[in-house]
């Protein structure tokens, strides 16, 4: 009896492994049912065979059953055992079905939350509201003081706002386009900080055609202003570098100041840069921020060069 | 009313100055571009009112206020600053968002007039300008929260190392001032040094009980119990019998 029981467990276990191996749990019910019926008949048949074999081996056969032919005994036993295996399989499937739908629901929720979070963060990270309102305030003051400058400032601010709204539309833009936004941005910051902000550009013209993630350089420059200029009474210098280094397009933003080990506190701007590069280029691009001279911090991105 | 504008951006100062032209009662006597300069000019000019930007290089506007002995009336100006705005909403400090709406500016100034007439400043008797009077306010910042506290409303100063704990209403934040420095600046008719660790506001005393060793035990309106040392008890009795 125990042997029969053990054989039952072994054979249904084999059935389970078989179902798993063929991935039937993941398939739609209409597809699985006919396969499953055949599998169950085979399993039941195998089980009956082994039970009969065991009976024969241990000579447990009851006299009355001896009158029946081997085939009749086998088919009767198969139907009998099939009735046992059927609920077993049903329970197994029911459990998996519930489990699967629960997991799917959970995954969808998590995914939705993640997307929302990322969207919110990108919007926030790209344009700082503090910058927008301060610029508007400066522009209002300039309307009387220097109307011509006020007019260009409005154009510059419009360009930045427009490109920050389009940032999700394209994966990459030409570096030329990105540089123009950065120039507008720095022109506005110059209007606010006046002689506290000096800007230098060191641009290799051949890099202008390279593709870069939109608003990435802008984020780095904004970060440099925030930590390098706005915190210092006398202000400082910002330098933008773009050139080719081996097979990479190098983009660097230098600013006066020191890191002071406060990298973690620098927030979303830098980690989003890292994430975006990872998503676009895998491990082929790199990003680092470090102290290059005692009074200069540099944020540097290396992107693989694209040949057109 | 004499005012100073403190903001690190020249254009922002110019813009505010221009807006203030519509308010002849406000006279802008000076400007400062950062907290250090602000402190200097406040001490030199002793203005009635300052317009103060929060985010400035070096020290923030809040830090600047905390380091002042006493604070003039303050209207904060800020472009956008979630943390600062939170502090404002909690404690009803007056603030203007840049670019400043003229109507909001008018309201803020109106509010100042109102508090001015209700509690006339005793600026006439300037015998000792460094002495704090009961209507003077100090700016107190404790983490994210900050308050302007009238000396009138303070029950107790308690010494905690280099800091002093200030008891008022249900709050007791720390300020970076020693008890001895405070004692020098406080009016002794109003604030009494009860012992090494405590200065109490005499008007906030609820009960006086004799204590062992010939001392006294004061119970303040907030329920704090403060022991008066034997030496100070003599002085206290003298003052009270007057």
Interface residues (C-beta under 8 A of the other chain):
Chain A: X129 X130 X132 X133 X134 X136 X137 X138 X140 X141 X142 X144 X145 X191 X192 X193 X194 X230 X231 X232 X233 X235
Chain B: X8 X9 X10 X11 X12 X14 X15 X18 X33 X34 X36 X55 X57 X58 X79 X80 X81 X97 X98 X99 X100
